[in-house]
Amino acid sequence: MDQSPLRERVSDAVALLAGKRTIRCPDPGCRVSVRYRHVAPDEAKRLTDLATDHTRH
């Protein structure tokens, strides 16, 4: 399902209000994102690294 950027932003804002963090791949056209809540700092770094490293997905 291809979401529009506005729809993604609204979804991210709703998730943020629920205490979740969303990290998206910075590569244009890549639809990968990771959303997490209540994780240890080391796990948050690992998930962020995974989402932002386009070569890993």
Legacy VTK file of the C-alpha trace (Angstrom):
# vtk DataFile Version 3.0
C-alpha trace
ASCII
DATASET POLYDATA
POINTS 57 float
0.000 0.000 0.000
1.519 3.282 -1.113
0.867 6.027 1.426
1.153 9.704 0.638
3.720 11.753 2.579
0.899 13.613 4.353
-0.721 10.362 5.406
2.644 9.081 6.683
3.155 12.274 8.695
-0.298 12.014 10.248
0.331 8.370 11.102
3.692 9.287 12.668
2.070 12.101 14.686
-0.626 9.775 16.029
2.035 7.207 16.945
4.062 9.911 18.694
1.025 10.860 20.775
0.816 7.181 21.762
4.433 7.291 22.922
5.956 5.602 19.879
8.948 6.739 17.838
9.081 6.281 14.059
12.330 6.169 12.091
12.216 6.147 8.283
14.849 5.268 5.720
16.223 8.501 4.211
16.636 6.932 0.749
14.116 8.515 -1.651
11.462 6.040 -2.639
12.291 3.553 0.123
9.219 2.744 2.210
11.001 1.094 5.155
10.244 2.452 8.603
10.709 1.217 12.147
8.372 2.168 14.965
9.178 1.433 18.589
8.155 2.251 22.142
9.703 1.569 25.518
13.026 0.103 24.417
16.446 0.390 26.010
18.781 3.057 24.561
21.017 0.409 22.979
18.020 -1.192 21.260
16.767 2.210 20.083
20.186 2.856 18.503
20.174 -0.571 16.848
16.687 0.001 15.405
17.610 3.501 14.224
20.754 2.196 12.554
18.744 -0.543 10.865
16.097 1.855 9.547
18.517 4.502 8.280
21.049 2.159 6.623
19.446 1.515 3.240
22.003 -1.196 2.403
20.587 -3.375 5.198
17.079 -3.676 3.779
LINES 1 58
57 0 1 2 3 4 5 6 7 8 9 10 11 12 13 14 15 16 17 18 19 20 21 22 23 24 25 26 27 28 29 30 31 32 33 34 35 36 37 38 39 40 41 42 43 44 45 46 47 48 49 50 51 52 53 54 55 56
